[in-house]
Amino acid sequence: MLVTRVAPTPSGYLHPGNAVNMLLTSWLAQAHRGRLLLRIDDFDTGRARPEYLVDVFDVLAWLGVAPDDGPRGPAQFDAEWN
């Protein structure tokens, strides 16, 4: 089974390239009946901001991309994944 992921970094608002990557990766997983994982790339903690984390989930929702695993929102990320 194909397993792939998106790993946005909450160190700035997402840009069109992030959106394209999220869509293509989601479509790839769907086409191969695979799984899409969301991993928030939190290595750049100095520039991370709560509003950037919210933006990740807003963009995913706007695109209609629903990862199969990973945090479902900022609160869950902070509580269980961070």
MIDOZA-491336 format. One record per residue (C-alpha): residue number from 1; residue in three letters; x, y, z. Coordinates in steps of 0.001 Angstrom, whole numbers, padded with zeros to 6 digits. Layout:
residues N
NODE  num  residuo        X        Y        Z
NODE  NUM      ALA        X        Y        Z
...
END
This chain:
residues 82
NODE  num  residuo        X        Y        Z
NODE    1      MET   000000   000000   000000
NODE    2      LEU   001251   003448  -000886
NODE    3      VAL   001710   005742   002096
NODE    4      THR   002633   009347   001456
NODE    5      ARG   002558   012546   003435
NODE    6      VAL   002380   016290   003429
NODE    7      ALA   004581   018127   005916
NODE    8      PRO   003862   021855   005960
NODE    9      THR   005899   024077   008247
NODE   10      PRO   003987   026603   010397
NODE   11      SER   006710   029233   010010
NODE   12      GLY   004711   031366   007583
NODE   13      TYR   001437   031388   005709
NODE   14      LEU   001207   028683   003067
NODE   15      HIS   001781   029668  -000548
NODE   16      PRO   000373   028321  -003837
NODE   17      GLY   003181   025772  -004106
NODE   18      ASN   002115   024263  -000786
NODE   19      ALA  -001451   023986  -002053
NODE   20      VAL  -000364   022294  -005285
NODE   21      ASN   001778   019848  -003328
NODE   22      MET  -001100   019030  -000979
NODE   23      LEU  -003504   018430  -003867
NODE   24      LEU  -001114   016317  -005923
NODE   25      THR  -000057   014232  -002954
NODE   26      SER  -003675   013682  -001966
NODE   27      TRP  -004621   012667  -005495
NODE   28      LEU  -001647   010283  -005659
NODE   29      ALA  -002737   008552  -002461
NODE   30      GLN  -006328   008302  -003694
NODE   31      ALA  -005309   006973  -007119
NODE   32      HIS  -003341   004158  -005513
NODE   33      ARG  -005831   003510  -002708
NODE   34      GLY  -003114   004568  -000329
NODE   35      ARG  -002920   006661   002784
NODE   36      LEU  -002122   010331   003197
NODE   37      LEU  -000434   011380   006408
NODE   38      LEU  -000189   014890   007798
NODE   39      ARG   003007   015667   009613
NODE   40      ILE   003405   019242   010787
NODE   41      ASP   007098   020010   010292
NODE   42      ASP   007901   021749   013552
NODE   43      PHE   011689   022051   013326
NODE   44      ASP   011659   025819   012806
NODE   45      THR   010181   026633   016214
NODE   46      GLY   011678   030120   016273
NODE   47      ARG   009437   031295   013433
NODE   48      ALA   006369   029144   014176
NODE   49      ARG   003239   031061   015121
NODE   50      PRO  -000244   029853   016129
NODE   51      GLU  -001841   031695   013204
NODE   52      TYR   000413   029841   010760
NODE   53      LEU  -000654   026523   012255
NODE   54      VAL  -004316   027521   011891
NODE   55      ASP  -003574   028427   008261
NODE   56      VAL  -002361   024868   007550
NODE   57      PHE  -005704   023416   008596
NODE   58      ASP  -007690   026177   006884
NODE   59      VAL  -005898   025510   003592
NODE   60      LEU  -006390   021737   003881
NODE   61      ALA  -010110   022270   004496
NODE   62      TRP  -010405   024778   001643
NODE   63      LEU  -008716   022321  -000727
NODE   64      GLY  -010875   019442   000484
NODE   65      VAL  -007800   017444   001491
NODE   66      ALA  -008482   015146   004450
NODE   67      PRO  -005393   013267   005620
NODE   68      ASP  -005930   009731   006882
NODE   69      ASP  -003661   010201   009866
NODE   70      GLY  -002155   013067   011786
NODE   71      PRO  -003587   015944   013770
NODE   72      ARG  -007112   017070   012901
NODE   73      GLY  -006644   020653   014027
NODE   74      PRO  -004392   023054   015906
NODE   75      ALA  -005679   022036   019350
NODE   76      GLN  -005071   018347   018700
NODE   77      PHE  -001639   019102   017273
NODE   78      ASP  -000700   021047   020393
NODE   79      ALA  -002144   018425   022751
NODE   80      GLU  -001070   015190   021092
NODE   81      TRP   001487   015756   018358
NODE   82      ASN   003702   018614   019486
END
